[in-house]
């Protein structure tokens, strides 16, 4: 599945230069992509064939935010807040 954001875009936002968190970041990109497509779905056919840069950037920002939240221990996707 192709997402709007890339691993590199999200890692840049997080200032991560290693591959240690690539799997977790990839999961966050997938979650962000699903959310973006659900938001756009009522208005356009998704996934977008040629997404504007704003959509790519928004998805990367969302994925980075999800990663930060989970890393802080405040939020776990699919799990109750502890």
C-alpha positions in Angstrom: 0.0 0.0 0.0 1.3 3.4 -0.9 0.9 6.2 1.7 1.1 9.9 1.2 3.9 10.4 3.7 7.3 8.6 3.5 9.4 7.2 6.3 12.0 9.8 5.6 9.5 12.6 5.9 8.4 11.5 9.4 11.9 10.7 10.6 13.0 14.2 9.5 10.2 15.7 11.7 11.3 13.5 14.6 15.0 14.2 14.1 15.6 10.4 13.9 18.6 9.3 11.9 18.8 5.6 12.8 16.6 2.7 11.6 15.8 1.5 15.2 12.2 2.9 15.1 11.4 2.3 11.4 8.8 -0.4 12.1 7.0 1.7 14.7 7.1 4.8 12.5 5.8 2.8 9.5 2.9 1.7 11.6 2.1 5.3 12.6 2.2 6.3 8.9 -0.3 3.6 8.1 -2.6 4.8 10.9 -2.3 8.4 9.7 -2.9 7.3 6.1 -6.1 5.5 7.1 -7.3 8.6 9.0 -6.5 11.0 6.2 -8.3 8.8 3.7 -11.4 8.5 6.0 -11.5 12.3 6.3 -11.1 12.9 2.5 -13.4 10.0 1.5 -16.7 11.9 1.6 -15.3 14.5 -0.8 -13.0 12.7 -3.2 -12.0 9.2 -4.3 -9.2 7.8 -2.1 -6.5 7.1 -2.1 -5.6 10.2 -4.1 -3.7 9.4 -7.3 -1.8 12.7 -7.2 -1.8 14.0 -3.6 -1.0 17.6 -3.1 2.1 18.4 -1.0 -0.2 19.7 1.8 -1.7 16.2 2.2 1.7 14.5 2.2 2.9 17.0 4.9 -0.2 16.7 7.0 0.0 12.9 7.0 3.7 13.1 8.0 2.9 15.5 10.8 0.1 13.3 12.1 2.3 10.2 12.0 5.1 12.0 13.8 2.6 13.2 16.4 1.3 9.6 16.9 4.9 8.4 17.3 5.6 11.1 19.9 2.5 10.4 21.9 3.2 6.7 22.0 6.9 7.2 22.9 5.8 9.5 25.8 3.7 6.7 27.2 0.6 8.9 27.1 -1.2 7.1 24.3 -1.1 3.6 22.8 -2.9 3.0 19.6 -5.3 0.1 20.1 -4.8 0.1 23.9 -6.4 1.9 26.7 -4.7 4.9 28.2 -2.7 3.9 31.3 
